Amino acid sequence: GQNIDQPTEMTATEGAIVQINCTYQTSGFNGLFWYQQHAGEAPTFLSYNVLDGLEEKGRFSSFLSRSKGYSYLLLKELQMKDSASYLCAVRDSNYQLIWGAGTKLIIKP
Amino acid sequence: DAGITQSPRHKVTETGTPVTLRCHQTENHRYMYWYRQDPGHGLRLIHYSYGVKDTDKGEVSDGYSVSRSKTEDFLLTLESATSSQTSVYFCAISQGQGSETQYFGPGTRLLVL
């Protein structure tokens, strides 16, 4: 079967750094996406990785290791508005997105 | 932001009644998707469309049907709603299937009593 694993919930302090991990087992791999979803809102695109390595975009970075079936999202200089769920999704061999259940990130002052 | 709207945004219905949700886009994207989101689960694909009148089933298609008669509209119908279909339904669009990002509509909260 196909499986995406993420921690259910994480807590971090404003101004700090947090790393959200995602491990996957899918039938094929055609890229990995990270989305942010605020409570009651739609998911919004954050990053896309298809090759191994680190992609940096402002305060957010995403890392991929295809051989380990592993990715992480790194959030720096945390702000209260970063309190949200972070969704990891893998595009499989049929080009369908397989989604993790999401990691709820709580930021404390 | 991609121009995607969903209607209605909230709906309460009774078991056994038919329900139709609408997704409308102004981006002229080829692909459209319907997902449901439930606590403890990732987004799950119900159906998707890769062109006018071209649709295919997703992971959780039982009890749902779709239609796409125009590029901009993708309808999701619950033939006879059940309590297990209480969920938040998201429509998404993308230009292609390769590396293309999916953009999501605001969602429809459906409660089946």
Interface residues (C-beta under 8 A of the other chain):
Chain A: I4 N30 G31 F33 E41 A42 P43 T44 F45 Y48 V50 L87 A89 Y95 Q96 L97 I98 W99 G100 A101 G102
Chain B: G40 H41 G42 L43 R44 L45 Y48 G58 E59 F90 Q97 G98 S99 T101 Q102 Y103 F104 G105 P106 G107
